[in-house]
């Protein structure tokens, strides 16, 4: 290969969706014969052009110099093709080598195997030609070889860039969800920032995070090469490196930077509500040498305004707001996007606004109509850049209520129907908390429970059921999103009064524990049930503090507890005990091993004025407590409510509870604690549960039909038995 040749073959890689922009940029830098491929652009040019691309490309990830393209059938073909190249012209035989291999074919089915075979070919060639072999070093290679196998053709190239070109060198501090530098540059280019900056227009980012958009915008406005701050490039230790060409290009870039920073710069300013992330932004800005050109300050979206310290010409508002991983987070962000829309209309008429989001429907919640949309990828996440011409407030109505798709309208119709039937029944029965929807439409697999606070506020609790494996994850999420929108529209409640609990196939560890808190700072509120006031919390835990399907069970306890002593095992938040106490229960003992739920029970007791001396709370493992109670509490209770989990292996428990296996023992232990004529109410939620025949022979076992209208679609949701001695 002649490094001084007029026309060499190169490949520039880039994030998916930026191919057209990159091809245009490469042509402006001097490339010829550009040809776009997925996440890459092929082009021709000189070695000087390749150096220029490494230094000046704002969009590329890597610049590769193609050495050869060979047909490959099997591993031997691969070895021969790589070994045929004169590697002694590219790397010192005792140097450091790294290989990147991608792709497979029918014979080469593993990229790691392909990389190993290619490495052997290079090492064997150098040992044969020069009597020495290079070391393999990923961190500090003298030469990185990039090989790509596609459709039985192998591209063999040298990576001239080294580390990915998106790593400019200024960003040592990043926020929680950093935007890569070349993607930020692409957003600015799509929004037309270079032209806006040339005309003196401002650049503002109301949710700037670690400041990447602002820094990239300032570098464009000041004509600063994005590669100037990098410590090294891949070509600098390559044997064919032309240092005189490189030093000339770098000196030219330094001069352009000096001249650019001396020009009057447009206003470039960022804001964020998180003061901590602004420390990262300030550090990055300083490392880029742009402290005088870029400023950031702490300010929420609701206070986003045009800077007033000097006259600011209308320009570009560009931001990459959070969009959340879980649907609950995404829906909660709807108000943030709506607030951004309100501020843009109020404060920024005549400006251009751009919102980059992995959930474009949140972008639409701004209430602005986008005139352009660009498809891009943020890593592996399909995303959109939405561009808006901001007009006066009267032009478009900002409305945070979602518009319903045809599919969501179908769900909304079912919700309306249920409100007319189940809702009417609940109102007539003075029931403030009930199930409105329970996967009535099988493809919308979720439950919707309504909770009305004692102040009259209505809250919706949406719990997703696990979709079948045949349903794609994105489709399941879209259906859940439709359901949530329908809930908001039909109930006419703000998004903050809707809580969504998702069940992802790759769920977090926390999702397996009902005791583990899910969100910090979630507020509880009080609801009424048959004269009791009970605390619920829709967000903090997997369960809300009130099992709605057990409403008739609690009513049963209320009606049968007068003058009796109650034992409530696995009491949860002791709502059953509260109902029994309000029904005239003389004394009660409520046992649960959760410190959290015991504290919750205590709040329920205080709210309903229960005497703590008559109504005792015990924090203990129910299995151990039952064993010890056999010694000193036999015949002590008139009414026992036993509602164990289907399965539990909590670290706090001495053993493992399997209700199908262990219910006989539990029932017999409880029956031993009953006074003559006493009653055990046994309940569980295991749908496949079968009562032990020996228990039915030993005691009188009666299945109770305790299921209200709102749960009759799913009659197996729980089992309840009344058990008395023979």
N, C-alpha and C positions, 0 to 999 in steps of 0.2 A: 504494500500500500504506500502510495506517495502522499505524505501529509500536506504537501504544498499543491496538490492537484487542484485544478479549478473547480471540479465538480465531484463532491463526495456525497454518499447517501446517508441520511440521518433519519432518526425517528424521535419525535418529542412526545412524551406521554403526558396525560393531564387527567383531571377528574372527569368522570363521565358527564356528558352534557356540555362540555366546554370546547369541543373539537372545532366548531366553526369559529369561535372567538380566537382560539389559538392559531388556527390557520391564517386568519387575517393578521394577527400580530406577527407571525413568522414572515409573512410576505412584506410587512412594513419594515422588518429588520433586514430584508434582502433575500429571503428564501425564494426558490423557484420550484416549479413542478410539485406544489403541495397537493397532498392527497389525504383525505380524512378517513380514519378508521375508528372503531369504537375505542374511546379513551386514548387516542393517539393521532398524530399527524406525521405522515412521511413527507420529506422534502429533500431538495438538493442544494448544495452550496459549498463554500470553502470552509477550511478549518477556522478561519477568522470569523466567519458567520456563526459557527458552532459556539465559539467563545463568546461572541456577542449575545447569542441566545441564552447561554448560561448566566450571563451578567444582567441582561435586560428583560428577559421574559418574566412577565408578571403572572403567567398562567400555567406554565409547564411544570411538571414534576421532575422529569429527567430528560436529558438530551443524550441519545445513543448514536454512536458511529457504527454503521453496519459494515461488517467485514465480509460477510458472505451469506448467501441463502442456498441451502442444499436440500435435496429430497432425502427423506429419512424413512426407512422401513422398520429397522430394528436397532438394538443396542450397538451392534457392530457398525452399522451405517453411521450412527451418531459418533462413535469413537473415531472412525476414519475421517469424517467430515471435520471434526474439531482438530484432530491431530495433523491434518494437512496444512493448517494455517501456520505462518511463521511467528509463533508466539515470542521467540527470542528477540523480535523487533519491537515488542510492546512492553516487556517486563524483564527486569534483571532476574536471571535464573535463581538468585538467592533472595529475591524480594518477597513481598506478601501478596497473596492472591485471594480473591473472593469471587464466587459464582452465584448468579441468580438464575434459576431455571423455572419456567412456567410452561404448562401445557402437557398433554399426553397424546398417545395414539394407541392403536391396538396392541402393539408390542411393548411400548414404554408407557406403563400405566401409573407410574409414580414419579412425581417431579423430583423427589429427593434422589431416587435412583438415577434419573437423567442427569442431575447435577453431579452426582458421584462419578458417573461414566465420563462426563465432559471434563471433570477435574483430572481424572486419570489420564485422559488424552493429552491435556496440556502439560501435566507434570512429566509424563513419559517423553513427550516431544522435547521439553527443555533439558531433561536429563540426558537424552540422546544427543542433542545438538551442542549443549554447553557443559555437560558433566555435573550439573547441579539442579536442585529442584526448589521451587518457592514454598514458603509456608502458607497455610490457609489462615487468614485473619479477617474476620468480619468487621472489626472495629476500625482498623487503620490499614486498609489494603493499599498497595501501590497501583493495583489494577483490578477493576471490577468488570467481570465479563457477564453480559446479559444474554441469555439464550431463551428463545421462545419457539415452542413446537406447536404448529397449527396446520391441520390438514396435511400431515405428513411432510411439511416443509419446516426446516429449522433455520430461524434467523439467528445469526451469531453477531454480537455487537459488543462494543466497549462502552461502558457508562462513563461519559465525560463529566457528568454533574457531581458524582459522588453521592453525598446525602441529598435527599429530595430538595428540589429547588424552592419548594414552598417554605422551607425553613430559612427565613431570611437572616436570622441571627439576632433580631431585636427582642424576640418574645421569649423571655426566660420565666415570666410569670403568666399564668393562664387562669381563666375562670373555670366554672364547673362544666360548661359545654362550649369549648373554644371553637371558633370558626377558623379554618385553615386560611393562611394568608393569600394563597392563590385563588381560593373561592371568594374571599372578600374582594379581591381585585376584580374578579369576574362580575360580581354584583355591581361594583362601581362603573365598570365599563358598560354593562347592559343598561344602567340607568343614565348613561351619558355624562358622567361626572367630568371627564377631561374638558368637554366643551363648556359645561357650567362653570368649572373652575377658571377657565380662560376668560370667561365673561365676568368674573368677580363674584359669582354666586357662592353662597355659604354651603357647608356640609355639616349637618347635625345628626346625632344619633341619640335618641332618648333612652335606649337601653344598651349602652355601649359595652358592658362587660369589661373585658381586658383591653379594649381599645383597638382591636385589629382593623375594623373598617376605617376608623379615623386615621390611623397611621398609614395604611395603604393609600387612602385618599390624599394625605399630605405628601407622600412620596411621589404620587402622580403629579400633583400641583407644582411641586418643587423640582420636577424632572430628575428625581433621584433613582438611580439604578437599584432594583430590589436586591441584587446580589452583592452590593458593596460591603455589607457588614459581615458577610460569611467568612469564616476562618480559612476554608479551603474548598477546592473543587476536585473532582475525580481525575481531571487531566493533568494536574500539577506534578504527579509522580509517574506519569506515563512517559515511556522512553521517547515518543515522538512529539512530546510537548514543545510548542514554539513559544518560549518565554518572551521573546521580543514582541511578538504580536499581542500576547496577553497583557504585558505591562503597558503597551500603548493604549489598548482599549480601557484598561483600568484608570490610567491617568486622564483620559478623555472623560470618563464617567465622574471622576473626582472634580474636574473642572466644571462640568455641567451641574453638579450638586452645589458647588460654591456659588455659581451664578444663580441657580434657582432659589437658594435660600436668601439671596440678597434682594430678590424681587418682593413686591408687596403680595402677601398671601391672603387668600380669602379667609373668612371666619370658619374655623374648624373646631367644633366643640361637641363634647359628649356628656351624657348624664346617666346616672344609674341610682336606683334606690338603695343599693347595697354598698355601704361605705367600704367594706373589706375588698370587694372586687376592684374598686377604684384605686387602691394601693397598687394592685397588679398593673392596672392601666398606666398609672403614672410612672412605674418602673420601666415598662415597655417603651413608653414615649421618650423617656430620658435616654434609654439605650439606643433608640433610633436617632437621637440628637435633634428631637423636634419639640423640645419644651416650650420654645417661643411660638411655635406654629399650632400646637394642639393643646387644648385645655379640657379638663374634665372636672365635674363637680357632682355632689350628691343631690339628687332631686328625683322625686317620684314622677311617674308618667302624668299624674293629675296636675302637676305644676309645670309641665313642659311648655315653654314659651320661647319666642324669638329673643336672643340675647339683647340686652338694652344698653350695654356699656359703650357701644358705638353703633353707627348706622350699619345695618346688615342688609345686604342685597338678597332678595329671595333666591333660593337655590334648591338644594336637595336634602330631604330628610330620609335617611336610609338606616334601617335597623333589622336586627336578627333576634326577634323576641323569643323567649322560651316557648315551647309547645308541649312539654311534658311527655313522659313515656307511657304513663297510664292514662286511660280515658278520663278518670276522675280528675287528674291534674289538668288535662286538656280542657275539660269543660269548665273547670274553675278559672282557667286563664281567659275565658271568653270575655269577662268583664274588663280584664286588662287591655285586650285588643279594642273593645268598645270604647274604653277611656282614651286610648290613643287616637281613635277616630274622632272623638269629640274634641280633643285638644287640637288636632290638625285642622279641623273645620273652623274652630274658634280663633286660633292664633296664626294659622299658616295658609290663608287663601293665596293662590297664585304660586305656591311652591309645588315641586314635584316630590312625591313620597314613594318610597319603596319598602315593602315588607317581605322579608325572606323567611319562609316558614316550612317546616316539614308537615304541617297540617294547614293546607291552603284555606280550608273552611273557617279556621280561626281568623285568617287574614280577612275573610269576607265579613267577619263580625265587627270590623272597623266601621261598617256602614258606608264605606266608600266604594265606588265602582271602579275597578281596575280597567285601564285602557290597554294594558299589555301584561302578558304572563309569560315567563320564561321557565322552562323545565330544567332543573339541575339536580345534582345529587350532593347531599351533605354527608360525606362518607358513603354508607350504603343506603341512606334514607332518601327516597324520592322527595324532592322539595320543589317549591315554586318561588320565584321572585315576582311579586305582584306590584305593579307600578300604578300610581294614582295621580291624576291632576287634581289638586285640592282646590275646591271651589268654596264659595260662601256657604254658610250653614243652610240657607233656604234651598240650596240646590239639591241636596240629597238628605234624606232623613236618617239620622243615626239611630239604629234600632238594634239592641243586643238580643232581641228575641229571634231565634233562628227561623228561617223559612223551611218549610217541610217539603221533602222530595215526595214523589208518588208513593214510595215504599213507606216512608215515615207517616204519611197521611193515612195509610192503611192501619198502622199501629194506633195512630191517634183516634181513628174511628172506633177501634176496639176499646180503647181507654174511655172514650165518651160513653159507649154502651155500658161498660162496667160501672161508671159513675151513676148512670141512671138506674141501675139495678142494685149492685152491691153497695154503692154509695148511699142510695136511698134507704136500704136496710140498715146500714150502720148509723145513719142519722136518726132513724126511728128508734133504734136500740140504744141510743146514747153512747155509741162506741166511737171514740176519737182516733183510735189507731187500728188500722185494718189492712188486709192485703187487697190491693186493687187489681193486680194483674199477676198471673202465675203461668208464664209461657203459654198463654192462650193460643198464640200463633206459634207453632213449634219452631219455625225458623228464627223467631225472636226469643231466644231462650234466656229469660231472666224473670225475676220476681220484682214487683213494684209494691212497696209498702208505704202507706201514708201515716204520718204522725202529726197530730195537731197539738200544739203546746197549750198550756193553760191560759196563755195570753191570746190564743187564737191564731197564731202563725202556723201555716201548713208546710210540712217538710216531706220530701219524697226520698225513700231509701231504695236504690236500685241495686239488686244483687244479680250478677251474671251467673248463669249455669254454665258448666263446661260444655263447649260445643263438641260434636262428634269429630273424630279424627279426619273424617272425609271433608269437613268444612275448613277451608283455608283460613289461617289466622287473620289476614287482612279483611276477609269477608265477614268473619265473626265480629271484628271490631267495628266495621261499618254498620252492621245491623244493630249493635249495641248503641252506637252513636245515634242512629235513627230513632231508637226507642227513647233515649234520653231527651232528644229534641221534642219528640211527641209529648213526653211527660211535661216538659216546660211549657209547651204551647197549650195543652189541654188544661193543665192545672193553673196556668197563668201565675206562675211563681218565678222569682229570679233564680239564676243559676246557683247562687250561694246556698239556696235552700234545697238543693238536690245533692245527694251523696251517692257516688257510684262505687260499688265494690266489684272489681274484676276478678276473674279466675283464669289467669293465663296458663297455657300448657307448660311454660317454663317458669312457674310461679316462684316467688322469692321464698326464702326459708320462713319469713315472718308469716306468710299466709297459712302456715300449718298450725299456728298457735292462736287460740282464741284469747289468750291472756296477754299477748304481746301487743304493745301499742303500735299503731300504724301511722298516725300523724300527730305531730306536736301541736299544742295550742288549739285543739278542737274543743268547742264549747258544748256543755251538756244543757239540757232543758228539761222541764217537767211536763208530764202529761197526766191526764185523769183516766182512771179505769174503775168503774163501779165504786166511786167514792174515794178511792185511794189516789194519792199523788205520787207518781213514780218517776225516777230520773232515767232519761235515755241519753245516749250519745251515739250519733249515727256514724261518726268518723273515726273515733280513736281506736276502736277494736273491731275484730271481725263481727262480733255480735253487738247488738245495740243496748243490751241491758234489759230487754223485755221481749220474751218469745211470744209473738202474736198468736201462733197456733195453740199455745197453752192457755189462752184466755178462758175458755170454758173450764179447764182444769182448775184455774185459780178461782173461778166462780164457784165450782164445786167445793173447794176448800172453804171458801167464804160461807157457804150455806151449811156446811156440816161440821164446823169447828166450835160452835157455841158451847162454852163450859168445858172444853177439852184441853188436854195437854198435847201439843203438836211437836213432832220431830220432822225436820226438813233436811234431808240428806242430799248432798251435791246441790246446795241451795242457790248457787249462782248469785244473783243480786237480791235474793230473798223476797221477791215480789209475791210468791205464794204465801210466805209467812205474813206479809203485810195484809193480804186479803183475809187470811184466816184470823188475824188479830182484830181487824175491823169487823169481822163476823162474830166476834165474841169469844175467841180463843183465850183461855185463862193464862196459859204459860206456853212457851215455845223454846226449842233449841234448834238453831240453824247452823249446819256444818258445811264448810267448804275449805279447801286447802289454799285458795288464792287470796293473798293479802289484798290485791286490788279489789276483788269482788266483795270481800268482807268489809272494806272501807265503803264501798258503794252501798252495800246493805245497810250499814250504819247510817248513811245519809237518808236512805229511804225510811228507816225507822224514825229518825229525828223529825223528818218532814211530816210524818203521820202520827207524831206524838206517842210513839210506843214506849212503854216503860222498859228501860234496859235491864232492870232487875227481873222482870217477868219474862222478857223476850231476849234470850241469850244468844250471842253470836260466838261461834267456836271456829277458830282457824286450825284445821287439822285435815289429815288424809282420812277420808270417810271410811276406807277399808280398815285402817288401824283403829279409828275411833269406834267402829262397830264391834271389833274384837274386844276392845277394853270394856265397852258398854255391857257386854254379856255378863260381866262380873257384878256390876253395881246398879244396872238400870233395867233389869228384867221386869216386865209388867208395868213399866213406868208411864208409857204413852198411850193415849186413847186414839190418836190419829198420826200416821206416819206417811209422809210424802217422799217417795224414793224415785228420783229422776236422774239416773246416772248417764254418763256419756256412753256411746256405743263402744268406744275403745279409748284407752288412755295409757300412756307410758311415761307420764310426767316424771321428771327427775325428783320431784317432791314425794312421789308415791313409793311405797316400799316394794310393790309388785306391779304387774301389768294387768289392767282391767280389760277383759273381753266380755261384753255383756251377754252375748249368746252363750258363752261357755260358763260364765260366773253367776248368772242371774239366780240360779237355784240357791246357791250359798247365801247371796245377799238377801233374798226373800226370807229364807229360814232364820237368818240372824235378826232381821227386822221383826218377824212374827214373834220371836222370843221377847222382844221389848214391848209388845203390846199388852195392855191391860185386858182383862176379860171383856169380850164384846167390842174390842178395838178393831180399827180398820186400817189396812195398808193400801195406799194408792200408789201403784207402780206404773211408771211411764218410761218409755224410751223411744228413740227416733231411728232405730235400725229397721229399715224397710223389709228386710228378709227375716226378721225375728220370728222365732217359733217358741211358744211357751213349753217348758219342760213338762212332759206328761206326769212325772212323779210329783211335781209341785201341784198340778191340778188334782191329783188323787189325794194328796196330803191336806190341802186346804180347799176352801170354796173360792173358786176363781171366776169372776164375772167380767167380761169385756165391756167396757163403758164406751158409749158413743158420744164422745166429747169433742166434737168438731163443728165449728161455726160455719156459716154460709160462705165466708170468704176463703175457706180452705177446702171446700168440698170438691174442687177440681182435682185435688191431690189427696185422696183419703188415706194413703199410706204414710203420710208425713209424720205421724207418731202413733204409738200404741199406748192405751191406758187400760189398766185392770184394777178392779176393786177386789181385794183379797182379805178374807176373814177366816178365822179358825172354824173347823168343823165341830 
